[in-house]
Amino acid sequence: MSENAKGPTTTVRVPGPRVVSEVAGSADARTAEVLRALDRAKGTIGGTDVLTGCSSTDALLWELRALVAWLSRTMPVVEDAAKRLASSAEQLERALVVPSEKLGEFQRTQNAAFRELRESAQGLERQADVLATWRTWWTRLIAASVLVVMSLFGATLGLAWRARALAQSTHDILEQILENQTKAHAAPAGKRR
């Protein structure tokens, strides 16, 4: 059945869950929504009397008064809950401030450590470059020194070999001379006898 087909109805309070009553054909959508909200709220409003035989406007006014009365009774509870919620929010904020500060301090420390690590890595890289240059220089120096020493050793060995050969040759010549002299001295002494 549509809303227009039904006549005006009155709201009767029945314990337990409620189904929203159909609104009278003359009511607009906002009134219908208010009535639905009141129907939903009726389950939480206690001690209301049942209205029968009233027009929908009277029922609406009666329900609004009952709702205002219920709100006035529950307002201290709501205010207390709001105060507790605000207190909890402050405690939560205080509880979050310290870890947030520690996290910020940790991040600053971490950034400083990363910066120092980067600088150390760059310093090590520079030192490695210096050591590589130094090693190259020493390798060249040692290679040149070895080459010079080997050249000197070769020259010395060559000179020693030549000197030995010359000494041997000189020795052989001197021996020959001495032999010749000995023969020459021996021959005149044999002639005298």
C-alpha positions as CSV (number, residue, x, y, z in Angstrom):
1,M,0.0,0.0,0.0
2,S,1.3,3.5,-0.8
3,E,1.5,6.4,1.6
4,N,-1.4,8.2,0.0
5,A,-3.8,5.2,0.3
6,K,-3.7,5.1,4.1
7,G,-5.4,7.5,6.3
8,P,-3.9,9.3,9.3
9,T,-2.7,7.0,12.1
10,T,-1.8,7.5,15.6
11,T,1.4,6.2,17.2
12,V,1.1,3.7,19.9
13,R,4.0,2.7,22.1
14,V,4.7,-1.0,22.0
15,P,7.7,-2.5,23.8
16,G,10.5,-4.0,21.7
17,P,11.7,-3.1,18.2
18,R,9.3,-1.0,16.1
19,V,8.5,-0.7,12.5
20,V,8.2,2.9,11.2
21,S,4.6,3.8,10.9
22,E,3.3,5.2,7.6
23,V,2.9,8.9,7.6
24,A,-0.4,10.6,6.8
25,G,-1.0,11.6,3.2
26,S,-0.8,15.3,4.1
27,A,2.6,15.1,5.7
28,D,5.7,16.0,3.8
29,A,9.0,14.1,3.6
30,R,10.7,16.0,6.5
31,T,7.8,15.3,8.9
32,A,7.9,11.6,7.9
33,E,11.7,11.5,8.6
34,V,11.1,13.1,12.0
35,L,8.4,10.6,12.8
36,R,10.7,7.8,11.8
37,A,13.5,9.1,14.0
38,L,11.0,9.4,16.9
39,D,9.9,5.8,16.3
40,R,13.5,4.7,16.4
41,A,14.1,6.7,19.6
42,K,11.0,5.4,21.4
43,G,12.8,2.2,22.4
44,T,15.2,4.2,24.4
45,I,12.7,6.6,26.0
46,G,11.2,5.0,29.1
47,G,8.1,5.9,31.1
48,T,6.0,7.6,28.4
49,D,2.3,7.3,28.3
50,V,0.5,6.0,25.3
51,L,-1.5,8.6,23.4
52,T,-4.6,7.5,21.6
53,G,-7.1,9.4,19.7
54,C,-4.8,12.4,19.0
55,S,-4.0,13.9,15.7
56,S,-0.6,13.3,14.1
57,T,0.5,16.9,15.0
58,D,-0.5,16.4,18.7
59,A,1.3,13.1,18.7
60,L,4.3,14.7,17.1
61,L,4.4,17.5,19.8
62,W,3.9,15.0,22.5
63,E,6.8,12.9,21.2
64,L,9.0,15.9,20.8
65,R,8.3,16.8,24.5
66,A,9.1,13.3,25.6
67,L,12.3,13.4,23.5
68,V,13.3,16.7,25.1
69,A,12.6,15.3,28.6
70,W,14.7,12.2,27.8
71,L,17.5,14.4,26.4
72,S,17.4,16.6,29.6
73,R,17.7,13.4,31.7
74,T,20.6,12.0,29.6
75,M,22.5,15.3,29.2
76,P,24.6,14.8,32.4
77,V,25.6,11.4,31.2
78,V,26.5,12.8,27.8
79,E,28.4,15.7,29.4
80,D,30.2,13.2,31.7
81,A,31.1,11.0,28.7
82,A,32.3,14.1,26.8
83,K,34.5,15.1,29.7
84,R,35.9,11.6,30.0
85,L,36.4,11.5,26.2
86,A,38.3,14.9,26.4
87,S,40.4,13.6,29.3
88,S,41.2,10.4,27.4
89,A,42.1,12.5,24.3
90,E,44.4,14.7,26.5
91,Q,46.0,11.5,28.0
92,L,46.4,10.0,24.5
93,E,47.9,13.2,23.2
94,R,50.4,13.3,26.1
95,A,51.1,9.6,25.5
96,L,51.7,10.3,21.8
97,V,53.8,13.4,22.3
98,V,56.7,11.6,24.1
99,P,57.0,8.9,21.5
100,S,56.7,11.5,18.7
101,E,59.5,13.5,20.2
102,K,61.6,10.4,20.7
103,L,60.9,9.4,17.1
104,G,61.9,12.9,15.9
105,E,65.1,12.7,17.9
106,F,65.8,9.2,16.6
107,Q,65.3,10.4,13.0
108,R,67.6,13.4,13.6
109,T,70.2,11.0,15.1
110,Q,69.7,8.6,12.2
111,N,70.1,11.5,9.7
112,A,73.3,12.6,11.5
113,A,74.6,9.0,11.5
114,F,73.9,8.7,7.8
115,R,75.6,12.0,7.1
116,E,78.7,10.9,9.1
117,L,78.7,7.5,7.4
118,R,78.5,9.2,3.9
119,E,81.4,11.6,4.9
120,S,83.4,8.6,6.2
121,A,82.7,6.7,3.0
122,Q,83.8,9.7,0.9
123,G,87.0,10.0,3.1
124,L,87.7,6.3,2.7
125,E,87.2,6.7,-1.1
126,R,89.7,9.6,-1.2
127,Q,92.2,7.6,0.9
128,A,91.8,4.6,-1.4
129,D,92.5,6.9,-4.3
130,V,95.6,8.3,-2.6
131,L,96.7,4.8,-1.8
132,A,96.1,3.6,-5.3
133,T,98.1,6.6,-6.6
134,W,100.9,5.9,-4.1
135,R,100.9,2.2,-5.0
136,T,101.2,3.1,-8.7
137,W,104.1,5.5,-7.9
138,W,105.8,2.9,-5.8
139,T,105.3,0.2,-8.4
140,R,106.8,2.4,-11.1
141,L,109.7,3.3,-8.7
142,I,110.4,-0.3,-7.8
143,A,110.1,-1.4,-11.5
144,A,112.6,1.4,-12.5
145,S,114.9,0.5,-9.5
146,V,114.8,-3.2,-10.5
147,L,115.5,-2.3,-14.1
148,V,118.4,0.0,-13.0
149,V,119.8,-2.7,-10.6
150,M,119.4,-5.4,-13.3
151,S,121.1,-3.2,-15.8
152,L,123.9,-2.4,-13.3
153,F,124.1,-6.1,-12.4
154,G,124.3,-7.1,-16.1
155,A,126.9,-4.4,-16.8
156,T,128.9,-5.5,-13.7
157,L,128.6,-9.1,-14.7
158,G,129.7,-8.2,-18.3
159,L,132.6,-6.1,-17.0
160,A,133.5,-8.9,-14.5
161,W,133.5,-11.4,-17.3
162,R,135.5,-9.2,-19.6
163,A,137.9,-8.4,-16.7
164,R,138.3,-12.1,-16.0
165,A,138.9,-12.9,-19.7
166,L,141.4,-10.0,-19.9
167,A,143.1,-11.2,-16.7
168,Q,143.2,-14.7,-18.0
169,S,144.6,-13.5,-21.3
170,T,147.1,-11.3,-19.4
171,H,148.0,-14.2,-17.2
172,D,148.6,-16.5,-20.2
173,I,150.7,-13.8,-21.9
174,L,152.8,-13.2,-18.7
175,E,153.2,-17.0,-18.3
176,Q,154.4,-17.2,-21.9
177,I,156.8,-14.3,-21.3
178,L,158.1,-15.9,-18.1
179,E,158.6,-19.2,-19.9
180,N,160.3,-17.4,-22.8
181,Q,162.5,-15.6,-20.3
182,T,163.3,-18.7,-18.4
183,K,164.2,-20.5,-21.7
184,A,166.2,-17.5,-22.7
185,H,168.1,-17.4,-19.4
186,A,168.5,-21.1,-19.5
187,A,170.0,-21.1,-23.0
188,P,172.9,-18.6,-22.3
189,A,173.8,-20.4,-19.1
190,G,174.1,-23.7,-21.0
191,K,176.3,-22.0,-23.6
192,R,178.7,-20.8,-20.9
193,R,179.4,-24.2,-19.6
